[in-house]
Amino acid sequence: MADPNLGGTGCSMHEPYALQVLGDEMAPEFPDRCIVIVEPTDACVNRSYVFAEVEGVRWFRQYLKDDSGAERLVAVNPLYPEIELKGLEWSVLGVIIQRNVRRQIKHYDRQDDRRP
């Protein structure tokens, strides 16, 4: 999954990397300016927090898949609209495995199904 736009090739593209959240779309779980660690992968499970590309635009959202198989990307902040994925060209670029808010670290298990 080497992507020249991310500035790496080969093995380096399979290593986790850090991104800074800009904006309040994923608050309060991921507040503005917090740091997230992304594990590069093209697969995710229901309720995973993902870095995804939809129709050429990159998004940090929560992936949801309902019982009927419908898939969507959702911002934690309800002020922002959902992205229905049916009929769109999209892919997962990575799954969030950790966040850091003012040196307080929280880990996310990308394999579990975090049901409320």
All heavy atoms as an XYZ file, in Angstrom:
935
protein
N       0.834     -1.182      0.000
C       0.000      0.000      0.000
C       0.876      1.241      0.000
O       0.685      2.147      0.784
C      -0.906     -0.064      1.242
C      -1.687      1.185      1.472
S      -2.981      1.004      2.672
C      -2.153      1.427      4.156
N       1.851      1.286     -0.825
C       2.709      2.471     -0.901
C       1.942      3.615     -1.555
O       1.402      3.480     -2.637
C       3.972      2.158     -1.693
N       1.887      4.730     -0.889
C       1.191      5.908     -1.396
C       2.184      7.047     -1.449
O       2.606      7.554     -0.422
C       0.021      6.263     -0.477
C      -0.812      7.423     -0.995
O      -0.326      8.186     -1.861
O      -1.945      7.576     -0.533
N       2.584      7.473     -2.636
C       3.592      8.525     -2.745
C       3.151      9.830     -2.088
O       3.975     10.621     -1.680
C       3.789      8.694     -4.247
C       2.614      8.051     -4.900
C       2.096      7.016     -3.944
N       1.852     10.057     -1.946
C       1.361     11.278     -1.296
C       1.630     11.287      0.204
O       1.613     12.329      0.839
C      -0.129     11.473     -1.556
C      -0.410     11.694     -3.021
O       0.348     12.360     -3.705
N      -1.485     11.122     -3.512
N       1.837     10.122      0.804
C       2.133     10.052      2.236
C       3.628     10.109      2.502
O       4.048     10.121      3.647
C       1.538      8.780      2.850
C       0.014      8.737      2.908
C      -0.450      7.401      3.476
C      -0.546      9.877      3.729
N       4.448     10.098      1.480
C       5.873     10.321      1.631
C       6.694      9.104      1.983
O       7.783      9.231      2.509
N       6.229      7.915      1.711
C       7.011      6.735      2.035
C       6.759      5.631      1.029
O       5.812      5.661      0.274
N       7.650      4.650      1.056
C       7.493      3.500      0.178
C       7.949      2.261      0.912
O       8.586      2.328      1.962
C       8.327      3.664     -1.108
O       9.705      3.780     -0.732
C       7.896      4.861     -1.925
N       7.618      1.114      0.345
C       8.115     -0.144      0.868
C       7.694     -0.419      2.290
O       6.562     -0.171      2.681
N       8.636     -0.922      3.084
C       8.359     -1.336      4.459
C       7.833     -0.211      5.337
O       7.025     -0.437      6.232
C       9.612     -1.927      5.098
S      10.133     -3.460      4.327
N       8.279      1.001      5.108
C       7.862      2.109      5.964
C       6.354      2.334      5.910
O       5.768      2.839      6.866
C       8.590      3.396      5.588
O       8.197      3.846      4.305
N       5.717      1.962      4.817
C       4.280      2.159      4.692
C       3.472      1.112      5.449
O       2.258      1.178      5.494
C       3.867      2.187      3.219
C       4.389      3.411      2.485
S       3.997      4.976      3.293
C       2.227      4.968      3.169
N       4.138      0.149      6.077
C       3.451     -0.872      6.862
C       3.621     -0.624      8.349
O       3.135     -1.401      9.164
C       3.967     -2.258      6.487
C       3.708     -2.578      5.045
N       2.451     -2.856      4.548
C       4.538     -2.633      3.980
C       2.526     -3.081      3.256
N       3.771     -2.947      2.884
N       4.275      0.460      8.720
C       4.505      0.809     10.118
C       3.460      1.827     10.582
O       3.049      2.690      9.805
C       5.905      1.413     10.289
C       7.038      0.460      9.956
C       7.115     -0.722     10.914
O       6.843     -0.535     12.121
O       7.430     -1.826     10.444
N       3.045      1.740     11.843
C       2.120      2.752     12.371
C       2.717      4.155     12.255
O       3.928      4.336     12.302
C       1.954      2.354     13.834
C       2.257      0.891     13.856
C       3.347      0.708     12.823
N       1.846      5.152     12.087
C       2.288      6.540     11.980
C       1.326      7.434     12.755
O       0.202      7.040     13.065
C       2.398      6.973     10.517
C       1.144      6.789      9.693
C       0.211      7.823      9.557
C       0.894      5.573      9.042
C      -0.933      7.650      8.809
C      -0.257      5.406      8.292
C      -1.168      6.438      8.174
O      -2.306      6.269      7.429
N       1.782      8.641     13.073
C       0.984      9.589     13.851
C       0.389     10.657     12.952
O       0.999     11.082     11.974
C       1.868     10.247     14.910
N      -0.839     11.073     13.308
C      -1.500     12.199     12.657
C      -2.081     13.098     13.742
O      -2.454     12.618     14.818
C      -2.648     11.723     11.755
C      -2.291     10.917     10.520
C      -3.559     10.441      9.818
C      -1.453     11.746      9.567
N      -2.174     14.377     13.459
C      -2.817     15.297     14.382
C      -4.234     15.575     13.883
O      -4.445     15.875     12.709
C      -2.047     16.612     14.496
C      -2.644     17.536     15.541
C      -1.815     18.788     15.740
O      -1.287     19.364     14.787
N      -1.694     19.209     16.982
N      -5.190     15.462     14.798
C      -6.586     15.739     14.476
C      -6.765     17.257     14.399
O      -6.351     17.979     15.307
C      -7.525     15.146     15.552
C      -8.972     15.545     15.304
C      -7.376     13.631     15.604
N      -7.372     17.705     13.324
C      -7.664     19.132     13.158
C      -9.172     19.287     13.011
O      -9.766     18.747     12.081
C      -6.949     19.699     11.935
C      -5.428     19.623     11.962
C      -4.839     20.129     10.653
C      -4.872     20.400     13.142
N      -9.800     19.977     13.926
C     -11.236     20.187     13.891
C     -11.949     19.407     14.976
O     -11.354     18.622     15.714
N     -13.273     19.626     15.044
C     -14.064     19.022     16.116
C     -14.985     17.908     15.633
O     -15.859     17.459     16.364
C     -14.895     20.097     16.823
C     -15.963     20.709     15.925
O     -15.926     20.495     14.692
O     -16.843     21.405     16.463
N     -14.791     17.423     14.409
C     -15.667     16.397     13.864
C     -15.693     15.120     14.700
O     -16.713     14.442     14.763
C     -15.270     16.029     12.423
C     -15.500     17.133     11.421
C     -14.260     17.990     11.229
O     -13.345     17.961     12.078
O     -14.216     18.704     10.213
N     -14.586     14.777     15.349
C     -14.507     13.530     16.112
C     -14.496     13.762     17.622
O     -14.239     12.854     18.402
C     -13.276     12.736     15.675
C     -13.341     12.266     14.231
S     -14.753     11.214     13.867
C     -14.225      9.681     14.633
N     -14.784     14.994     18.048
C     -14.853     15.317     19.476
C     -16.185     14.814     20.040
O     -17.180     14.772     19.325
C     -14.728     16.827     19.670
N     -16.227     14.404     21.287
C     -15.208     14.588     22.308
C     -14.179     13.456     22.393
O     -13.180     13.586     23.073
C     -16.018     14.655     23.598
C     -17.168     13.747     23.346
C     -17.493     13.925     21.877
N     -14.410     12.325     21.714
C     -13.470     11.197     21.809
C     -12.081     11.581     21.308
O     -11.074     11.182     21.872
C     -13.997      9.999     21.024
C     -13.147      8.758     21.125
C     -13.165      8.100     22.496
O     -14.092      8.342     23.299
O     -12.231      7.328     22.765
N     -12.030     12.364     20.238
C     -10.767     12.802     19.649
C     -10.830     14.322     19.476
O     -11.237     14.822     18.419
C     -10.545     12.136     18.288
C     -10.497     10.637     18.344
C     -11.654      9.886     18.125
C      -9.310      9.977     18.611
C     -11.613      8.501     18.169
C      -9.266      8.590     18.654
C     -10.427      7.848     18.435
N     -10.454     15.070     20.506
C     -10.560     16.531     20.424
C      -9.559     17.138     19.440
O      -8.556     16.524     19.079
C     -10.267     16.989     21.853
C      -9.557     15.861     22.498
C      -9.961     14.608     21.798
N      -9.863     18.364     19.030
C      -8.994     19.113     18.135
C      -7.562     19.122     18.667
O      -7.331     19.332     19.853
C      -9.526     20.551     18.022
C      -8.750     21.393     17.047
O      -8.410     20.885     15.957
O      -8.480     22.572     17.368
N      -6.631     18.857     17.778
C      -5.185     18.882     18.030
C      -4.651     17.657     18.787
O      -3.475     17.600     19.099
C      -4.760     20.157     18.755
C      -5.181     21.412     18.008
C      -3.998     22.231     17.616
N      -4.411     23.427     16.922
C      -4.242     23.609     15.611
N      -3.690     22.685     14.901
N      -4.632     24.718     15.037
N      -5.499     16.676     19.096
C      -4.958     15.466     19.716
C      -4.186     14.682     18.657
O      -4.320     14.921     17.452
C      -6.049     14.624     20.374
S      -6.993     13.554     19.281
N      -3.371     13.764     19.095
C      -2.560     12.933     18.213
C      -3.152     11.531     18.192
O      -3.498     10.982     19.239
C      -1.094     12.864     18.700
C      -0.478     14.268     18.801
C      -0.252     11.949     17.802
C      -0.373     15.014     17.492
N      -3.286     10.960     16.989
C      -3.726      9.578     16.854
C      -2.628      8.771     16.176
O      -1.866      9.302     15.364
C      -5.051      9.448     16.069
C      -6.199     10.106     16.820
C      -4.940     10.002     14.669
N      -2.569      7.498     16.534
C      -1.637      6.573     15.887
C      -2.468      5.688     14.965
O      -3.462      5.091     15.385
C      -0.876      5.705     16.913
C      -0.146      6.581     17.930
C       0.087      4.751     16.196
C       0.893      7.518     17.356
N      -2.058      5.628     13.699
C      -2.773      4.885     12.673
C      -1.970      3.649     12.301
O      -0.778      3.740     11.998
C      -2.984      5.752     11.413
C      -3.735      4.982     10.341
C      -3.694      7.051     11.763
N      -2.624      2.495     12.335
C      -2.005      1.264     11.853
C      -2.457      1.053     10.413
O      -3.659      0.884     10.169
C      -2.427      0.070     12.704
C      -1.782     -1.219     12.253
C      -2.170     -2.389     13.130
O      -2.030     -2.275     14.359
O      -2.624     -3.393     12.572
N      -1.529      1.087      9.449
C      -1.918      0.911      8.051
C      -2.553     -0.466      7.826
O      -1.994     -1.491      8.217
C      -0.596      1.016      7.285
C       0.327      1.727      8.207
C      -0.094      1.319      9.587
N      -3.731     -0.474      7.266
C      -4.443     -1.704      6.911
C      -5.573     -1.324      5.975
O      -6.005     -0.164      5.947
C      -5.008     -2.418      8.163
O      -5.657     -3.625      7.757
C      -5.988     -1.547      8.919
N      -6.049     -2.285      5.219
C      -7.188     -2.017      4.346
C      -8.451     -2.703      4.855
O      -9.457     -2.762      4.160
C      -6.884     -2.438      2.904
C      -6.569     -3.914      2.781
O      -6.567     -4.628      3.801
O      -6.313     -4.372      1.653
N      -8.415     -3.204      6.102
C      -9.559     -3.896      6.691
C      -9.894     -3.298      8.052
O      -9.009     -2.818      8.760
C      -9.243     -5.380      6.838
N     -11.179     -3.340      8.389
C     -11.603     -2.870      9.699
C     -12.843     -3.635     10.134
O     -13.458     -4.330      9.326
C     -11.880     -1.365      9.682
S     -13.271     -0.906      8.631
N     -13.189     -3.510     11.397
C     -14.403     -4.131     11.923
C     -15.393     -3.035     12.289
O     -15.028     -1.864     12.408
C     -14.102     -5.032     13.145
C     -13.202     -6.190     12.760
C     -13.495     -4.238     14.280
N     -16.637     -3.439     12.463
C     -17.686     -2.505     12.850
C     -17.271     -1.711     14.079
O     -16.718     -2.259     15.027
C     -18.981     -3.289     13.130
C     -20.166     -2.380     13.348
O     -20.320     -1.361     12.697
N     -20.999     -2.751     14.291
N     -17.510     -0.410     14.044
C     -17.256      0.538     15.115
C     -15.781      0.927     15.259
O     -15.414      1.622     16.187
C     -17.851      0.060     16.439
C     -19.359     -0.199     16.299
C     -20.079     -0.479     17.587
N     -20.078      0.630     18.522
C     -20.874      1.710     18.474
N     -21.727      1.833     17.494
N     -20.818      2.644     19.390
N     -14.928      0.507     14.320
C     -13.529      0.933     14.326
C     -13.438      2.403     13.958
O     -14.231      2.904     13.156
C     -12.704      0.153     13.302
O     -12.597     -1.191     13.620
N     -12.451      3.074     14.523
C     -12.122      4.430     14.087
C     -11.104      4.277     12.968
O     -10.092      3.599     13.132
C     -11.552      5.244     15.243
C     -12.564      5.458     16.338
C     -12.463      4.782     17.541
C     -13.636      6.330     16.165
C     -13.397      4.975     18.554
C     -14.570      6.524     17.161
C     -14.449      5.845     18.348
O     -15.381      6.020     19.335
N     -11.394      4.875     11.819
C     -10.582      4.629     10.635
C     -10.142      5.922      9.961
O     -10.764      6.975     10.102
C     -11.339      3.764      9.598
C     -11.695      2.407     10.171
C     -12.576      4.466      9.058
N      -9.055      5.800      9.231
C      -8.589      6.803      8.286
C      -8.937      6.200      6.929
O      -8.452      5.119      6.582
C      -7.088      7.013      8.470
C      -6.488      8.081      7.606
C      -7.090      9.312      7.436
C      -5.274      7.854      6.973
C      -6.521     10.302      6.649
C      -4.690      8.828      6.192
C      -5.320     10.059      6.030
N      -9.852      6.838      6.203
C     -10.364      6.257      4.963
C     -10.339      7.288      3.840
O     -10.296      8.491      4.080
C     -11.791      5.763      5.175
N     -10.380      6.760      2.619
C     -10.475      7.618      1.441
C     -11.779      7.304      0.731
O     -12.067      6.138      0.434
C      -9.297      7.389      0.510
C      -9.283      8.345     -0.660
C      -7.988      8.290     -1.445
O      -6.913      8.386     -0.837
O      -8.086      8.159     -2.674
N     -12.581      8.351      0.500
C     -13.862      8.211     -0.185
C     -13.870      9.163     -1.371
O     -13.746     10.377     -1.188
C     -15.045      8.543      0.763
C     -16.372      8.376      0.035
C     -15.002      7.687      2.021
N     -13.966      8.582     -2.570
C     -14.002      9.394     -3.788
C     -12.843     10.401     -3.830
O     -13.027     11.554     -4.206
C     -15.343     10.118     -3.909
C     -16.554      9.206     -3.958
C     -16.720      8.484     -5.286
O     -16.464      9.096     -6.333
O     -17.111      7.303     -5.262
N     -11.651      9.956     -3.410
C     -10.458     10.799     -3.479
C     -10.254     11.755     -2.320
O      -9.271     12.488     -2.297
N     -11.162     11.763     -1.348
C     -11.045     12.637     -0.177
C     -10.782     11.774      1.056
O     -11.434     10.743      1.247
C     -12.338     13.471      0.026
C     -12.231     14.342      1.270
C     -12.624     14.319     -1.205
N      -9.839     12.190      1.881
C      -9.480     11.420      3.076
C     -10.246     11.911      4.294
O     -10.399     13.112      4.498
C      -7.974     11.484      3.302
C      -7.275     10.750      2.178
C      -5.814     10.695      2.329
N      -5.289      9.902      1.209
C      -4.034      9.769      0.951
N      -3.140     10.339      1.723
N      -3.641      9.035     -0.071
N     -10.711     10.944      5.091
C     -11.549     11.227      6.246
C     -11.076     10.444      7.465
O     -10.640      9.310      7.346
C     -12.999     10.799      5.971
C     -13.646     11.496      4.841
C     -13.676     11.080      3.528
C     -14.356     12.722      4.888
N     -14.360     11.982      2.770
C     -14.806     13.000      3.587
C     -14.671     13.613      5.911
C     -15.545     14.133      3.276
C     -15.414     14.731      5.598
C     -15.844     14.981      4.305
N     -11.234     11.040      8.638
C     -11.073     10.336      9.909
C     -12.481     10.218     10.475
O     -13.115     11.226     10.804
C     -10.149     11.127     10.846
C     -10.099     10.596     12.259
C     -10.201      9.247     12.537
C      -9.936     11.474     13.318
C     -10.150      8.777     13.841
C      -9.878     11.021     14.621
C      -9.990      9.669     14.878
N     -12.997      8.989     10.561
C     -14.366      8.754     10.987
C     -14.480      7.392     11.670
O     -13.546      6.596     11.655
C     -15.335      8.769      9.796
C     -15.491     10.113      9.111
C     -16.245     11.085     10.010
N     -16.645     12.296      9.336
C     -15.971     13.428      9.359
N     -14.811     13.501      9.987
N     -16.420     14.506      8.755
N     -15.662      7.112     12.205
C     -15.956      5.791     12.748
C     -16.694      5.002     11.669
O     -17.657      5.501     11.070
C     -16.803      5.884     14.008
C     -16.995      4.533     14.674
C     -17.710      4.631     16.002
O     -18.553      5.492     16.215
N     -17.362      3.738     16.910
N     -16.239      3.774     11.436
C     -16.849      2.895     10.448
C     -17.983      2.127     11.122
O     -17.789      1.519     12.172
C     -15.805      1.917      9.904
C     -16.380      0.799      9.078
C     -16.754      1.003      7.752
C     -16.554     -0.467      9.623
C     -17.282     -0.023      6.995
C     -17.081     -1.504      8.871
C     -17.446     -1.269      7.559
O     -17.978     -2.294      6.819
N     -19.165      2.173     10.513
C     -20.315      1.433     11.031
C     -20.909      0.581      9.924
O     -21.043      1.028      8.777
C     -21.390      2.387     11.566
C     -20.986      3.272     12.738
C     -22.126      4.223     13.107
C     -20.587      2.444     13.943
N     -21.261     -0.656     10.279
C     -21.918     -1.573      9.348
C     -23.108     -2.165     10.088
O     -22.948     -2.792     11.139
C     -20.944     -2.671      8.912
C     -21.517     -3.612      7.874
C     -20.440     -4.581      7.409
C     -20.975     -5.473      6.312
N     -19.924     -6.373      5.794
N     -24.322     -1.970      9.545
C     -25.507     -2.457     10.247
C     -25.821     -3.903      9.851
O     -25.136     -4.503      9.028
C     -26.701     -1.522     10.049
C     -27.188     -1.442      8.618
O     -26.962     -2.386      7.821
O     -27.815     -0.424      8.279
N     -26.870     -4.458     10.448
C     -27.234     -5.859     10.217
C     -27.590     -6.168      8.768
O     -27.472     -7.304      8.328
C     -28.388     -6.258     11.139
C     -27.975     -6.281     12.607
O     -26.765     -6.430     12.885
O     -28.863     -6.138     13.475
N     -28.041     -5.157      8.022
C     -28.385     -5.373      6.618
C     -27.156     -5.292      5.707
O     -27.256     -5.524      4.511
C     -29.421     -4.344      6.158
O     -28.837     -3.058      6.078
N     -25.999     -4.922      6.276
C     -24.773     -4.813      5.495
C     -24.469     -3.413      5.009
O     -23.450     -3.196      4.362
N     -25.356     -2.452      5.302
C     -25.118     -1.067      4.887
C     -23.926     -0.503      5.659
O     -23.837     -0.672      6.873
C     -26.361     -0.215      5.132
N     -23.030      0.162      4.938
C     -21.814      0.715      5.538
C     -21.833      2.234      5.460
O     -22.294      2.808      4.479
C     -20.584      0.188      4.800
C     -20.447     -1.323      4.860
C     -19.356     -1.818      3.940
O     -19.512     -1.641      2.711
O     -18.370     -2.367      4.449
N     -21.274      2.868      6.512
C     -21.189      4.324      6.523
C     -20.040      4.756      7.422
O     -19.577      4.012      8.271
C     -22.509      4.948      6.950
C     -22.921      4.641      8.362
C     -24.371      5.118      8.590
N     -24.753      5.057      9.967
C     -25.178      3.977     10.610
N     -25.259      2.826      9.981
N     -25.514      4.035     11.879
N     -19.601      5.982      7.196
C     -18.605      6.616      8.045
C     -19.311      7.720      8.812
O     -20.049      8.512      8.225
C     -17.460      7.192      7.208
C     -16.637      6.185      6.417
C     -15.598      6.907      5.575
C     -15.970      5.167      7.329
N     -19.062      7.766     10.127
C     -19.796      8.676     10.996
C     -18.816      9.490     11.835
O     -17.872      8.946     12.403
C     -20.743      7.881     11.921
C     -21.492      8.792     12.867
C     -21.704      7.043     11.103
N     -19.070     10.789     11.919
C     -18.324     11.644     12.834
C     -18.889     11.439     14.230
O     -20.092     11.253     14.398
C     -18.466     13.108     12.417
N     -18.044     11.479     15.251
C     -18.516     11.365     16.632
C     -19.397     12.565     16.976
O     -20.416     12.439     17.645
C     -17.325     11.234     17.613
C     -17.794     11.268     19.050
C     -16.548      9.948     17.324
N     -19.006     13.738     16.502
C     -19.770     14.955     16.727
C     -21.022     14.914     15.836
O     -20.910     14.893     14.610
C     -18.917     16.175     16.398
C     -19.581     17.490     16.710
O     -20.790     17.601     16.746
N     -18.769     18.510     16.919
N     -22.223     14.909     16.431
C     -23.444     14.769     15.632
C     -23.758     15.965     14.724
O     -24.690     15.886     13.920
C     -24.534     14.590     16.691
C     -23.984     15.224     17.922
C     -22.491     15.015     17.862
N     -22.997     17.038     14.802
C     -23.221     18.186     13.930
C     -22.802     17.915     12.485
O     -23.158     18.669     11.580
C     -22.466     19.411     14.450
C     -22.911     19.940     15.816
C     -22.008     21.084     16.258
C     -24.362     20.379     15.769
N     -22.045     16.839     12.270
C     -21.519     16.537     10.945
C     -22.276     15.367     10.324
O     -22.605     14.400     11.012
C     -20.017     16.241     11.022
C     -19.242     17.453     11.457
C     -19.002     17.705     12.808
C     -18.787     18.369     10.526
C     -18.322     18.843     13.213
C     -18.096     19.506     10.919
C     -17.871     19.735     12.261
O     -17.200     20.866     12.652
N     -22.546     15.426      9.011
C     -23.338     14.377      8.361
C     -22.572     13.065      8.213
O     -21.342     13.044      8.152
C     -23.655     14.970      6.990
C     -22.556     15.949      6.736
C     -22.163     16.491      8.092
N     -23.341     11.978      8.151
C     -22.782     10.660      7.875
C     -22.406     10.564      6.403
O     -22.965     11.279      5.563
C     -23.808      9.570      8.184
C     -24.201      9.488      9.627
C     -25.199      8.369      9.896
O     -25.643      7.688      8.937
O     -25.519      8.176     11.072
N     -21.485      9.674      6.099
C     -21.103      9.399      4.719
C     -21.583      7.989      4.399
O     -21.007      7.005      4.889
C     -19.578      9.516      4.513
C     -19.090     10.903      4.905
C     -19.212      9.171      3.063
C     -17.583     11.029      4.991
N     -22.673      7.881      3.652
C     -23.172      6.571      3.215
C     -22.227      6.068      2.122
O     -21.947      6.789      1.166
C     -24.593      6.693      2.674
C     -25.612      7.150      3.693
C     -25.902      6.117      4.769
O     -25.704      4.901      4.533
O     -26.316      6.538      5.871
N     -21.745      4.832      2.244
C     -20.713      4.338      1.338
C     -21.245      3.568      0.133
O     -20.490      3.317     -0.810
C     -19.726      3.472      2.129
C     -18.968      4.236      3.228
C     -18.183      3.278      4.103
C     -18.070      5.295      2.628
N     -22.531      3.237      0.119
C     -23.105      2.466     -0.986
C     -22.924      3.225     -2.302
O     -23.278      4.398     -2.423
C     -24.582      2.207     -0.746
C     -25.211      1.350     -1.820
C     -26.654      1.046     -1.525
C     -27.210      0.150     -2.619
N     -28.609     -0.179     -2.363
N     -22.331      2.549     -3.266
C     -22.143      3.127     -4.590
C     -20.947      4.051     -4.726
O     -20.714      4.584     -5.803
N     -20.206      4.253     -3.647
C     -19.038      5.130     -3.705
C     -17.757      4.314     -3.800
O     -17.680      3.194     -3.301
C     -18.977      6.009     -2.453
C     -20.138      6.967     -2.221
C     -19.918      7.752     -0.928
C     -20.320      7.914     -3.390
N     -16.732      4.918     -4.401
C     -15.408      4.307     -4.409
C     -14.715      4.729     -3.123
O     -14.522      5.916     -2.867
C     -14.609      4.792     -5.623
C     -13.260      4.122     -5.739
C     -12.522      4.562     -6.988
O     -13.151      4.751     -8.041
O     -11.296      4.723     -6.876
N     -14.376      3.734     -2.268
C     -13.779      4.061     -0.979
C     -12.858      2.930     -0.534
O     -12.964      1.799     -1.007
C     -14.849      4.344      0.070
C     -15.620      3.129      0.526
C     -16.647      2.520     -0.119
C     -15.382      2.389      1.715
N     -17.076      1.447      0.600
C     -16.324      1.332      1.732
C     -14.491      2.502      2.773
C     -16.383      0.402      2.763
C     -14.550      1.572      3.798
C     -15.484      0.544      3.787
N     -11.950      3.273      0.369
C     -11.056      2.265      0.944
C     -10.583      2.723      2.318
O     -10.526      3.914      2.610
C      -9.852      2.023      0.033
O      -9.091      3.200     -0.094
N     -10.257      1.737      3.136
C      -9.669      2.008      4.446
C      -8.171      2.133      4.242
O      -7.544      1.280      3.611
C     -10.001      0.869      5.443
C      -9.253      1.060      6.758
C     -11.496      0.782      5.671
N      -7.582      3.207      4.779
C      -6.137      3.408      4.704
C      -5.455      2.971      5.988
O      -4.263      2.665      5.993
C      -5.833      4.879      4.433
C      -6.446      5.461      3.164
C      -6.188      6.958      3.093
C      -5.914      4.749      1.945
N      -6.205      2.975      7.085
C      -5.640      2.574      8.369
C      -6.692      2.643      9.459
O      -7.758      3.233      9.298
N      -6.358      2.003     10.579
C      -7.236      1.962     11.743
C      -6.530      2.651     12.906
O      -5.328      2.445     13.128
C      -7.578      0.502     12.107
C      -8.362      0.419     13.401
C      -8.357     -0.148     10.973
N      -7.270      3.474     13.636
C      -6.696      4.183     14.780
C      -6.491      3.180     15.914
O      -7.420      2.462     16.296
C      -7.623      5.329     15.250
C      -7.693      6.524     14.283
C      -7.140      5.898     16.583
C      -7.257      6.452     12.942
N      -5.261      3.113     16.432
C      -4.954      2.180     17.513
C      -4.624      2.890     18.823
O      -4.541      2.250     19.871
C      -3.812      1.206     17.128
C      -2.539      1.954     16.761
C      -4.273      0.283     16.000
C      -1.314      1.064     16.567
N      -4.446      4.218     18.756
C      -4.095      4.955     19.977
C      -4.379      6.436     19.779
O      -4.308      6.946     18.669
C      -2.609      4.758     20.273
C      -2.094      5.431     21.512
C      -0.611      5.149     21.707
O      -0.188      4.010     21.696
N       0.178      6.190     21.856
N      -4.706      7.109     20.882
C      -4.828      8.572     20.845
C      -4.088      9.142     22.043
O      -3.943      8.481     23.079
C      -6.279      9.031     20.848
C      -6.972      8.881     22.169
C      -7.848     10.073     22.520
N      -8.069     10.005     23.943
C      -9.235      9.889     24.524
N     -10.330      9.861     23.815
N      -9.317      9.818     25.825
N      -3.616     10.372     21.894
C      -2.886     11.060     22.950
C      -3.484     12.454     23.082
O      -3.431     13.249     22.160
C      -1.397     11.135     22.594
C      -0.564     11.755     23.685
O      -1.044     12.533     24.507
N       0.705     11.414     23.697
N      -4.069     12.713     24.264
C      -4.630     14.025     24.559
C      -3.900     14.555     25.779
O      -4.053     14.030     26.880
C      -6.148     13.942     24.849
C      -6.707     15.320     25.160
C      -6.890     13.310     23.687
N      -3.069     15.561     25.571
C      -2.286     16.156     26.654
C      -1.595     15.079     27.519
O      -1.742     15.053     28.723
C      -3.159     17.076     27.496
C      -3.574     18.329     26.740
C      -4.383     19.300     27.563
N      -5.759     18.933     27.824
C      -6.748     18.893     26.946
N      -6.483     19.169     25.683
N      -7.966     18.588     27.280
N      -0.903     14.194     26.823
C      -0.114     13.120     27.431
C      -0.941     12.037     28.113
O      -0.407     11.209     28.833
C       0.939     13.681     28.385
C       1.920     14.581     27.665
C       2.984     15.047     28.597
N       3.745     16.074     27.932
C       5.052     16.127     27.925
N       5.749     15.231     28.553
N       5.673     17.097     27.303
N      -2.231     12.052     27.923
C      -3.096     10.980     28.403
C      -3.353     10.065     27.208
O      -3.975     10.478     26.232
C      -4.401     11.547     28.947
C      -4.189     12.522     30.070
C      -4.839     12.056     31.349
O      -5.769     11.285     31.337
N      -4.329     12.550     32.454
N      -2.883      8.827     27.300
C      -2.931      7.902     26.175
C      -4.065      6.905     26.360
O      -4.281      6.387     27.449
C      -1.583      7.168     26.030
C      -0.495      8.185     25.663
C      -1.673      6.063     24.987
C       0.901      7.633     25.681
N      -4.799      6.649     25.273
C      -5.845      5.632     25.249
C      -5.582      4.735     24.059
O      -5.301      5.222     22.961
C      -7.227      6.273     25.130
C      -8.356      5.272     25.117
C      -9.716      5.967     25.090
C     -10.846      4.960     25.092
N     -12.157      5.642     25.050
N      -5.667      3.418     24.274
C      -5.441      2.443     23.204
C      -6.770      1.917     22.687
O      -7.736      1.808     23.439
C      -4.589      1.270     23.706
C      -3.209      1.684     24.081
N      -2.168      1.692     23.186
C      -2.692      2.122     25.245
C      -1.078      2.117     23.787
N      -1.366      2.386     25.044
N      -6.806      1.575     21.403
C      -7.983      1.003     20.759
C      -7.581     -0.327     20.150
O      -6.597     -0.399     19.429
C      -8.517      1.930     19.665
C      -8.947      3.269     20.205
C      -8.029      4.315     20.317
C     -10.239      3.475     20.641
C      -8.422      5.541     20.841
C     -10.633      4.697     21.165
C      -9.711      5.717     21.261
O     -10.089      6.924     21.779
N      -8.334     -1.381     20.433
C      -8.068     -2.701     19.872
C      -8.802     -2.798     18.555
O     -10.027     -2.851     18.524
C      -8.549     -3.783     20.840
C      -8.259     -5.178     20.333
O      -7.736     -5.333     19.210
O      -8.573     -6.141     21.060
N      -8.075     -2.825     17.470
C      -8.712     -2.808     16.157
C      -9.438     -4.101     15.835
O     -10.194     -4.161     14.892
C      -7.718     -2.466     15.059
C      -6.755     -3.557     14.700
C      -5.876     -3.075     13.554
N      -5.195     -4.163     12.926
C      -5.642     -4.805     11.860
N      -6.777     -4.473     11.315
N      -4.969     -5.784     11.330
N      -9.244     -5.143     16.615
C      -9.902     -6.423     16.334
C     -11.225     -6.581     17.063
O     -12.018     -7.419     16.706
C      -8.977     -7.588     16.729
C      -7.706     -7.639     15.915
C      -7.958     -7.763     14.437
O      -8.831     -8.513     14.008
N      -7.226     -7.014     13.635
N     -11.476     -5.784     18.106
C     -12.727     -6.008     18.837
C     -13.894     -5.305     18.167
O     -13.730     -4.502     17.264
C     -12.615     -5.601     20.303
C     -12.581     -4.098     20.535
O     -12.659     -3.334     19.557
O     -12.485     -3.709     21.694
N     -15.078     -5.667     18.552
C     -16.296     -5.077     18.016
C     -16.895     -4.267     19.143
O     -17.668     -4.782     19.932
C     -17.229     -6.194     17.538
C     -18.417     -5.654     16.769
O     -18.426     -4.473     16.401
O     -19.340     -6.427     16.556
N     -16.518     -2.991     19.247
C     -16.881     -2.148     20.383
C     -18.355     -1.792     20.360
O     -18.749     -0.728     19.967
C     -16.024     -0.889     20.385
C     -14.578     -1.162     20.665
C     -13.767      0.110     20.575
N     -13.554      0.551     19.219
C     -12.616      0.073     18.418
N     -11.838     -0.875     18.815
N     -12.466      0.556     17.205
N     -19.183     -2.700     20.795
C     -20.624     -2.421     20.847
C     -20.938     -1.612     22.092
O     -20.358     -1.843     23.138
C     -21.410     -3.721     20.873
C     -21.244     -4.510     19.593
C     -22.281     -5.584     19.468
N     -22.014     -6.410     18.333
C     -22.390     -6.150     17.099
N     -23.064     -5.065     16.851
N     -22.115     -6.953     16.127
N     -21.869     -0.652     21.961
C     -22.217      0.177     23.126
C     -22.885     -0.627     24.216
O     -23.374     -1.668     24.051
C     -23.172      1.218     22.554
C     -23.508      0.816     21.161
C     -22.600     -0.286     20.772
